[in-house]
């Protein structure tokens, strides 16, 4: 791959990203109030993301892998407790992920 192709591989996704981020401002404008529907989605999205991640994490629990189950369930519990305590999605997900990675490297 030459330098031109590498530059295109960087610039095309960057341009798509910028355009997608500009779409809400183009359609909603800067002066318009955000509608109740969009505000409702914004309020419900963090809980939906957390539920999706929990289901994704615990779907792989099997009867035979007790150590893996304990690590997974401990990380899910810590993530839940962090979210209840801090009410911050970034802290909750980061804390649970870091704990899981530490447990996997120690016991895995």
DOZATOR-464838 format. One record per residue: x, y, z of N, C-alpha, C, O, CB in turn; residue in one letter; residue number from 1. Coordinates in steps of 0.02 Angstrom, whole numbers, plus 32768, in hexadecimal, padded with zeros to 4 digits. Glycine has a CB too. Example, Ala and Ser with C-alpha at 12.3 -4.5 7.8 and 13.67 -1.06 7.14 Angstrom:
<nodes>
NODE   n_x   n_y   n_z  ca_x  ca_y  ca_z   c_x   c_y   c_z   o_x   o_y   o_z  cb_x  cb_y  cb_z  res    n
NODE  8294  7EE4  8186  8267  7F1F  8186  8294  7F5B  8186  82C8  7F5A  81A7  8235  7F20  81C4    A    1
NODE  8282  7F90  8162  82AC  7FCB  8165  8285  8002  818A  829E  8039  8192  82C0  7FE2  811E    S    2
</nodes>
This chain:
<nodes>
NODE   n_x   n_y   n_z  ca_x  ca_y  ca_z   c_x   c_y   c_z   o_x   o_y   o_z  cb_x  cb_y  cb_z  res    n
NODE  802A  7FC6  8000  8000  8000  8000  802D  803E  8000  805C  8043  8027  7FD0  7FFF  803D    X    1
NODE  801E  806D  7FD4  8047  80A9  7FD1  802B  80E0  7FFF  7FF6  80D7  801E  804C  80C3  7F88    X    2
NODE  804F  8118  8003  803B  814E  8030  7FF8  816C  801E  7FD2  8181  804A  8070  8184  802F    X    3
NODE  7FE8  816F  7FDD  7FA9  818B  7FC7  7F6E  8162  7FE0  7F3D  817D  7FF8  7FA6  818F  7F7A    X    4
NODE  7F74  8120  7FDC  7F3F  80F4  7FF4  7F37  80F8  803F  7EFF  80F6  8059  7F4D  80AC  7FDE    X    5
NODE  7F6F  80FD  8063  7F6C  8104  80AC  7F49  8145  80BF  7F20  8147  80ED  7FB3  8102  80CA    X    6
NODE  7F5A  817B  809C  7F3B  81BC  80A9  7EEF  81B8  809C  7EC8  81D4  80C3  7F5B  81F3  807E    X    7
NODE  7EDB  8197  8067  7E94  818F  8058  7E71  8165  808E  7E37  8173  80A0  7E8A  816E  8014    X    8
NODE  7E93  8132  80A7  7E75  8108  80DB  7E6B  8130  811B  7E3F  811E  8143  7EA1  80CC  80E8    X    9
NODE  7E91  8163  8126  7E88  818D  8161  7E54  81C3  8154  7E2A  81D0  817F  7ECB  81AD  8175    X   10
NODE  7E57  81E3  811A  7E2C  821C  810D  7DE3  820A  8100  7DB7  822F  8116  7E47  8241  80D2    X   11
NODE  7DD6  81D3  80DF  7D91  81C1  80D0  7D69  81B3  8110  7D33  81D0  8118  7D8F  8183  80A2    X   12
NODE  7D81  8189  813D  7D5A  8180  817C  7D56  81C0  81A5  7D23  81CC  81C6  7D7A  8149  81A6    X   13
NODE  7D89  81E9  81A4  7D87  8228  81C8  7D50  8256  81AB  7D2B  8276  81D1  7DCB  824C  81C6    X   14
NODE  7D4C  8259  816A  7D18  8282  814A  7CD2  8267  8159  7CA4  828E  8167  7D24  8285  80FE    X   15
NODE  7CC9  8226  8156  7C89  8208  8166  7C76  8217  81AE  7C3D  8227  81BD  7C8A  81BB  8159    X   16
NODE  7CA6  8211  81DB  7C9A  821F  8222  7C85  8267  822D  7C55  8274  8251  7CDA  8210  824B    X   17
NODE  7CA7  8296  820E  7C96  82DD  8215  7C50  82EA  81F9  7C28  830E  8217  7CCA  8309  81F0    X   18
NODE  7C41  82CD  81BF  7BFE  82D7  81A2  7BC7  82BA  81CE  7B93  82DA  81D7  7BFB  82B7  815C    X   19
NODE  7BD1  827F  81E9  7B9F  8261  8214  7B95  8289  8254  7B5D  828D  826E  7BB2  821A  8226    X   20
NODE  7BCA  82A7  826E  7BC3  82D0  82AA  7BA1  8312  829B  7B84  8331  82C8  7C08  82DC  82C9    X   21
NODE  7BA4  8329  825D  7B85  8368  824B  7B3B  8361  823B  7B17  8393  823C  7BA9  8386  820F    X   22
NODE  7B23  8325  822D  7ADD  831B  821A  7AAB  8337  824C  7A7D  8359  8237  7AD0  82D1  820F    X   23
NODE  7AB2  832A  828E  7A81  8346  82BD  7A7F  8393  82BB  7A49  83B0  82C2  7A91  8330  8303    X   24
NODE  7AB8  83B3  82B3  7ABA  83FC  82B1  7A9A  8417  8271  7A7B  844C  8272  7B01  8415  82B7    X   25
NODE  7AA1  83F2  823B  7A83  8407  81FC  7A37  8402  8200  7A13  842F  81EB  7A9E  83DD  81C1    X   26
NODE  7A1E  83C9  821B  79D6  83BF  821D  79B4  83E4  8256  797D  83FE  824E  79C7  8376  8222    X   27
NODE  79D4  83E6  8290  79B5  8407  82CA  79C6  8451  82CF  79A0  8478  82EB  79CA  83E4  8309    X   28
NODE  79FE  8464  82B3  7A14  84A9  82B8  7A2C  84B8  82FE  7A22  8491  832D  79DB  84D8  82A6    X   29
NODE  7A4D  84F0  8306  7A68  8502  8347  7A34  8526  8372  7A3B  8526  83B0  7AA5  852F  833E    X   30
NODE  7A02  8544  8355  79D3  856D  837B  7994  8547  838F  796F  8560  83BA  79C0  85A9  8353    X   31
NODE  7988  850E  8373  794A  84E9  8382  7951  84C2  83C3  7988  84AB  83D5  7938  84BA  8348    X   32
NODE  791A  84BC  83E5  7918  8493  8422  7916  8449  840F  78F6  8437  83DD  78D9  84A6  844E    X   33
NODE  7937  8420  8436  7937  83D8  8429  78F2  83BD  843D  78D8  83CE  8472  7970  83B4  8451    X   34
NODE  78D6  8393  8413  7893  8378  841F  7891  8349  845A  78C5  832F  8470  787A  8355  83E2    X   35
NODE  7856  833D  8473  784C  8311  84AD  7860  82C9  849C  787A  82A5  84C7  7803  8313  84C4    X   36
NODE  7853  82B3  845F  7865  8270  844B  78B0  8264  844D  78C7  8231  8466  784B  8261  8405    X   37
NODE  78D6  8294  8433  791F  828D  8433  7939  8292  847B  7967  826D  848D  7940  82C4  8408    X   38
NODE  791C  82BD  84A3  7930  82C3  84E9  7922  8282  850F  7949  826C  8538  790C  82FE  850B    X   39
NODE  78E9  8262  8500  78D7  8223  8520  7908  81EC  850C  791C  81C4  8537  788F  820F  850C    X   40
NODE  791C  81EA  84CD  794D  81B8  84B7  798F  81C4  84DB  79B0  8194  84F0  7957  81BC  846A    X   41
NODE  79A2  8202  84E3  79E0  8212  8507  79DE  81FE  8550  7A12  81EC  856C  79EE  825C  8501    X   42
NODE  79A3  8201  856D  799D  81ED  85B3  799E  81A1  85BB  79B8  8188  85ED  795C  8208  85D0    X   43
NODE  7982  817D  858B  797D  8134  8590  79BA  810F  8575  79C4  80D5  8587  793F  811D  856B    X   44
NODE  79E2  812F  854C  7A19  810D  852B  7A4E  80F0  855B  7A62  80B7  8550  7A3A  813C  84FC    X   45
NODE  7A64  8114  858F  7A97  80F6  85BB  7A7E  80B4  85DB  7AA5  8084  85E0  7AAA  8127  85F1    X   46
NODE  7A40  80B2  85F1  7A26  8075  8610  7A21  803D  85DC  7A2F  8003  85EC  79E1  8081  862F    X   47
NODE  7A0E  804D  85A0  7A0A  801B  856B  7A4F  7FFF  8559  7A57  7FC3  854D  79E8  8038  852D    X   48
NODE  7A80  802B  8558  7AC5  8015  8549  7ADD  7FE6  8580  7AFB  7FB3  8573  7AF4  8051  8542    X   49
NODE  7AD1  7FF9  85BF  7AE7  7FCF  85F7  7AC5  7F8A  85F4  7AE6  7F57  85FE  7AD7  7FF2  863B    X   50
NODE  7A84  7F89  85E7  7A60  7F49  85E3  7A7B  7F1E  85AB  7A83  7EE1  85B3  7A15  7F55  85D9    X   51
NODE  7A89  7F3C  8572  7AA5  7F17  8539  7AE9  7EFA  854A  7AF7  7EC0  853A  7AAB  7F44  84FC    X   52
NODE  7B13  7F21  856B  7B56  7F08  857D  7B52  7ED0  85B1  7B79  7EA1  85AD  7B80  7F41  8598    X   53
NODE  7B24  7ED6  85E1  7B1D  7EA1  8613  7B07  7E60  85F2  7B23  7E2B  85FF  7AEA  7EB6  864A    X   54
NODE  7AD5  7E64  85C7  7ABD  7E28  85A4  7AF4  7E0A  8579  7AFC  7DCD  8576  7A7F  7E39  8579    X   55
NODE  7B1B  7E35  8557  7B51  7E1C  852D  7B86  7DF8  8558  7BA1  7DC5  8543  7B71  7E56  8506    X   56
NODE  7B94  7E13  8593  7BC8  7DF5  85BE  7BB2  7DB3  85DC  7BD9  7D84  85E0  7BDA  7E25  85F5    X   57
NODE  7B73  7DAF  85F2  7B5E  7D72  8615  7B42  7D3C  85E6  7B2F  7D06  85FD  7B2B  7D83  8649    X   58
NODE  7B3F  7D4A  85A6  7B25  7D17  8578  7B54  7CDD  8570  7B3F  7CA7  855B  7B17  7D36  8534    X   59
NODE  7B94  7CE6  8580  7BC5  7CB1  8576  7BD0  7C87  85B5  7BFD  7C5D  85B6  7C06  7CCF  8560    X   60
NODE  7BA8  7C90  85E9  7BB1  7C69  8626  7B9C  7C21  861A  7B66  7C13  8600  7B87  7C88  8660    X   61
NODE  7BCA  7BF4  862C  7BBD  7BAC  8625  7BC5  7B8B  8669  7BE2  7BA8  8698  7BEC  7B8C  85F0    X   62
NODE  7BAD  7B4E  866F  7BB2  7B29  86AE  7BF9  7B12  86B9  7C0F  7B0D  86F3  7B82  7AED  86AE    X   63
NODE  7C1E  7B03  8685  7C60  7AE6  868C  7C97  7B18  869F  7CC9  7B04  86BD  7C73  7AC4  864C    X   64
NODE  7C8E  7B57  868F  7CC3  7B88  869C  7CB6  7BB2  86D9  7CA5  7BEC  86D4  7CCB  7BB5  8661    X   65
NODE  7CBE  7B94  8715  7CAD  7BB6  8753  7CD9  7BF3  875F  7CBF  7C27  8775  7CB2  7B87  878E    X   66
NODE  7D1A  7BF0  8752  7D46  7C29  875C  7D33  7C62  872E  7D30  7C9C  8744  7D90  7C15  8750    X   67
NODE  7D25  7C53  86F0  7D0F  7C87  86C1  7CCD  7CA6  86D7  7CC4  7CE2  86D1  7D08  7C6A  867A    X   68
NODE  7C9F  7C7C  86F0  7C5F  7C96  8707  7C67  7CC6  8742  7C47  7CFA  8744  7C31  7C5C  871B    X   69
NODE  7C92  7CB4  8771  7C9D  7CDF  87AB  7CBC  7D21  8795  7CA7  7D56  87AE  7CCB  7CBC  87DF    X   70
NODE  7CEC  7D1F  8767  7D0A  7D5E  874F  7CD6  7D89  872C  7CD4  7DC6  8737  7D45  7D4F  8720    X   71
NODE  7CAE  7D6B  8702  7C7B  7D90  86DD  7C47  7DAD  870B  7C38  7DE9  8707  7C5A  7D63  86A9    X   72
NODE  7C2C  7D85  8738  7BF8  7D9D  8765  7C12  7DD2  8796  7BEE  7E00  87A7  7BD9  7D62  878B    X   73
NODE  7C51  7DCA  87AC  7C6F  7DFD  87D8  7C76  7E3F  87B3  7C66  7E74  87CE  7CB4  7DE5  87F1    X   74
NODE  7C8C  7E3C  8776  7C93  7E7A  874E  7C50  7E9A  8740  7C4B  7ED7  8742  7CB7  7E6B  870D    X   75
NODE  7C1D  7E72  8731  7BDA  7E8D  8726  7BC0  7EAE  8766  7BA2  7EE3  8763  7BAA  7E54  870F    X   76
NODE  7BCB  7E8D  879F  7BB4  7EAA  87DE  7BD8  7EEB  87EE  7BB8  7F1B  8804  7BC0  7E78  8817    X   77
NODE  7C1A  7EEE  87E3  7C3F  7F2C  87F0  7C28  7F63  87C0  7C21  7F9C  87D5  7C8B  7F1F  87E8    X   78
NODE  7C1D  7F52  8781  7C04  7F83  8752  7BC0  7F9E  8768  7BB4  7FDB  8765  7BFF  7F65  870C    X   79
NODE  7B95  7F72  877E  7B52  7F88  8795  7B57  7FB4  87D3  7B36  7FE8  87D7  7B26  7F4B  87A4    X   80
NODE  7B80  7FA0  8803  7B88  7FC8  883F  7BA7  800D  8830  7B92  803F  884D  7BB4  7FA3  8872    X   81
NODE  7BD8  800E  8804  7BF6  804E  87F0  7BC2  807B  87CF  7BC1  80B7  87DA  7C31  8043  87C1    X   82
NODE  7B97  805D  87A6  7B65  8086  8784  7B30  809F  87B4  7B19  80D8  87AE  7B43  805D  874C    X   83
NODE  7B1D  8076  87E4  7AED  808D  8817  7B0C  80C3  8842  7AEA  80F4  8854  7AD5  8052  8843    X   84
NODE  7B4C  80BB  8853  7B6E  80EB  887F  7B7C  812D  885C  7B69  8162  8874  7BAE  80CD  8899    X   85
NODE  7B9E  812A  8823  7BB6  8167  8800  7B86  8181  87CB  7B8A  81BC  87BA  7BF8  8159  87E1    X   86
NODE  7B5A  8157  87B1  7B2C  816A  877B  7B52  8187  873F  7B3C  81B8  871F  7AF9  819E  8795    X   87
NODE  7B8A  8168  8730  7BB3  817D  86F8  7BC5  8140  86CE  7BE8  8113  86E5  7BF4  81A2  8711    X   88
NODE  7BAC  813F  8691  7BB5  8105  8666  7BFF  80F7  8657  7C14  80BD  8657  7B90  810F  8625    X   89
NODE  7C25  812B  864B  7C6D  8122  863B  7C92  8102  8675  7CB8  80D2  866B  7C8D  8166  862A    X   90
NODE  7C86  811A  86B2  7CA7  80FE  86EC  7C91  80B6  86F7  7CBB  808B  8706  7C99  8129  872B    X   91
NODE  7C51  80A9  86F0  7C37  8065  86FB  7C55  8033  86CB  7C6E  7FFF  86DF  7BEB  8065  86F5    X   92
NODE  7C52  8042  868B  7C6B  8014  8658  7CB7  800D  865E  7CD1  7FD5  8658  7C58  802D  8612    X   93
NODE  7CDA  8044  8668  7D23  8040  866F  7D37  8018  86AC  7D64  7FED  86A8  7D41  8087  8674    X   94
NODE  7D16  8024  86E5  7D27  7FFF  8721  7D1B  7FB5  871A  7D46  7F8D  872E  7CFF  801A  875C    X   95
NODE  7CE2  7FA2  86FF  7CD3  7F5B  86F5  7D02  7F3A  86C4  7D17  7F01  86CE  7C8C  7F53  86DD    X   96
NODE  7D13  7F5D  868F  7D41  7F42  865C  7D87  7F39  8679  7DA7  7F06  866E  7D43  7F70  861F    X   97
NODE  7D9E  7F6C  869E  7DE1  7F68  86BC  7DE4  7F2E  86ED  7E14  7F07  86ED  7DF4  7FAA  86DF    X   98
NODE  7DB0  7F27  8718  7DAF  7EF0  8748  7DAF  7EAD  8723  7DD4  7E80  8737  7D71  7EF6  8775    X   99
NODE  7D87  7EA6  86F0  7D85  7E67  86CB  7DC9  7E56  86AB  7DDF  7E1D  86AE  7D4F  7E6B  8694    X  100
NODE  7DE9  7E88  868F  7E2A  7E7C  8670  7E5F  7E68  86A4  7E88  7E3D  8698  7E42  7EBA  864A    X  101
NODE  7E5C  7E89  86DE  7E8A  7E77  8714  7E7E  7E2F  872B  7EAD  7E08  8733  7E83  7EA8  8750    X  102
NODE  7E3E  7E1D  8735  7E2D  7DD9  874A  7E42  7DA6  8716  7E5B  7D70  8728  7DE3  7DD4  8758    X  103
NODE  7E38  7DB5  86D7  7E4B  7D85  86A2  7E97  7D7C  86A1  7EAF  7D44  8697  7E33  7D9E  865D    X  104
NODE  7EBC  7DB2  86AB  7F05  7DAB  86AA  7F20  7D89  86E9  7F54  7D69  86E6  7F26  7DF0  86A2    X  105
NODE  7EFD  7D8F  8720  7F14  7D6E  875D  7EFE  7D25  875E  7F27  7CF9  876C  7EF9  7D93  879B    X  106
NODE  7EBF  7D18  8751  7EA4  7CD4  8758  7E99  7CAF  8715  7E8F  7C73  8715  7E63  7CD8  877C    X  107
NODE  7E9C  7CD4  86DE  7E8A  7CB6  869E  7EC0  7C8C  8681  7EB7  7C71  864B  7E79  7CEA  866E    X  108
</nodes>
